[in-house]
Amino acid sequence: MASIAPITVFDGAATPVSHTLNAISVVSQPDGSIEATWREALAGVPAYANVMVKARMAVLKSGVTRVESEVSVPVMESTSGANAQGYTAAPKVAYVNTIRRVGLFHPRSTVTDRRLARQIDTNLSNNISTTVAAATSGPFPDLFDLLTSPT
């Protein structure tokens, strides 16, 4: 990830919908780790209720590089209109579904080693048992394979 750019990704709906996630921040922590954050910006939806993606990278004391991706998808409460006094409740998040993937990579590992591990994990997640060309670019392949931070 040479530069932090918007991410466009399709969801898993029956009719897939494209989601554009805009870069919000890249933060270097005192421990040397780096965290990048992206968030969707849907009109009429509060910022805290939009899809959010985070990518983190840190080198542990052992020398192992720890990378993590996190996708959070808030689900809004359903409102059924105004009550007898004419009041309509403000939108509210009912719950958030979150997926995290963590990779721990030895300093001697190669791009090919890391890509192989990530692709097997991806194929298992997608229930793919046949040979599929590995995705070799994108924000998470860059993070997991190349150990490239989003700065």
C-alpha positions in Angstrom: 0.0 0.0 0.0 2.2 2.8 -1.3 -0.5 5.3 -0.4 -3.7 5.2 1.5 -6.5 5.3 -1.1 -10.2 4.6 -1.0 -11.2 1.0 -1.1 -14.1 -0.3 -3.3 -15.4 -3.7 -2.3 -18.6 -5.7 -3.0 -20.6 -7.2 -0.2 -22.1 -10.7 -0.2 -25.7 -9.8 -0.9 -27.7 -11.8 -3.4 -27.4 -8.7 -5.7 -23.9 -7.5 -4.7 -23.6 -3.8 -3.7 -20.4 -1.8 -4.1 -19.1 -0.1 -1.0 -16.5 2.7 -1.2 -14.5 3.1 2.0 -12.7 6.4 2.3 -9.4 6.8 4.2 -9.9 8.3 7.6 -6.5 8.1 9.3 -3.1 6.5 9.5 -1.7 6.5 13.0 1.7 5.5 14.3 1.5 4.3 17.8 4.3 4.8 20.5 5.1 1.0 20.3 5.9 1.4 16.6 2.7 -0.2 15.3 0.8 1.4 12.5 -3.0 1.5 12.1 -5.0 2.7 9.0 -8.7 3.2 9.1 -11.3 3.5 6.3 -15.0 4.2 6.6 -17.9 4.3 4.2 -19.7 7.7 4.0 -23.3 7.0 3.2 -25.6 10.1 3.0 -28.1 10.2 5.8 -26.3 7.6 7.9 -24.3 8.7 11.0 -20.6 8.2 10.7 -20.6 5.6 13.6 -23.2 3.5 11.6 -21.1 3.1 8.4 -19.0 0.1 7.5 -15.4 0.5 8.9 -12.2 -1.2 8.0 -8.9 -1.2 9.9 -5.5 -2.5 9.0 -2.7 -2.9 11.7 0.9 -3.9 11.5 3.4 -4.3 14.4 6.8 -6.0 14.8 6.7 -8.0 18.0 9.7 -8.3 20.4 10.4 -11.7 18.9 10.9 -10.1 15.5 7.7 -11.7 14.2 5.5 -9.3 12.3 1.9 -9.2 13.3 -0.7 -8.0 10.8 -4.4 -7.7 11.4 -7.4 -6.7 9.3 -10.7 -5.9 10.8 -14.1 -5.3 9.1 -17.0 -3.9 11.2 -20.5 -3.8 9.8 -23.1 -1.9 12.0 -26.7 -3.0 11.8 -29.3 -0.2 12.4 -32.4 -0.6 14.5 -35.7 -0.5 12.5 -37.9 2.5 13.3 -41.6 2.3 12.5 -42.4 6.0 12.4 -43.6 8.5 15.0 -45.2 7.7 18.3 -48.5 9.3 19.5 -46.7 12.5 20.4 -45.2 12.8 16.9 -41.7 11.9 18.0 -39.5 9.7 15.8 -36.4 8.2 17.4 -33.0 9.0 16.0 -31.3 6.3 14.1 -29.4 3.9 16.4 -27.0 1.0 15.9 -28.5 -2.3 17.1 -25.3 -4.3 16.9 -22.0 -4.6 15.0 -20.8 -7.7 13.1 -17.0 -7.8 13.1 -14.5 -10.0 11.3 -10.8 -10.1 12.2 -7.9 -11.8 10.4 -4.5 -12.0 12.0 -1.2 -13.1 10.4 2.0 -13.8 12.3 5.0 -13.9 10.0 8.5 -14.9 10.8 11.2 -12.4 9.7 12.6 -15.1 7.4 9.3 -15.6 5.6 9.1 -14.6 1.9 6.3 -12.8 0.0 5.5 -16.2 -1.6 5.3 -17.9 1.9 2.9 -15.2 3.2 0.8 -15.2 0.0 0.4 -18.9 0.2 -0.8 -18.9 3.8 -3.2 -15.9 3.1 -4.6 -17.5 -0.1 -5.3 -20.9 1.6 -7.1 -19.0 4.4 -9.0 -17.0 1.8 -10.0 -20.0 -0.2 -11.1 -21.8 3.0 -13.2 -18.8 3.9 -14.8 -18.7 0.4 -15.3 -22.5 0.3 -13.0 -22.8 -2.7 -11.4 -26.1 -3.2 -10.0 -25.7 -6.7 -7.0 -23.7 -7.9 -7.7 -20.0 -7.9 -5.2 -17.3 -9.0 -4.0 -15.5 -5.9 -4.9 -11.9 -5.5 -1.6 -10.2 -5.5 -2.5 -6.6 -4.9 -5.0 -4.6 -2.8 -4.9 -3.3 0.7 -5.0 -6.6 2.6 -2.8 -8.6 0.2 -0.3 -5.8 0.5 -0.5 -5.9 4.3 -0.4 -9.7 4.6 2.0 -10.6 1.8 4.3 -7.6 1.5 4.2 -6.5 5.1 3.6 -3.0 3.7 2.0 -0.5 6.0 -0.6 1.9 4.7 1.7 5.0 4.8 
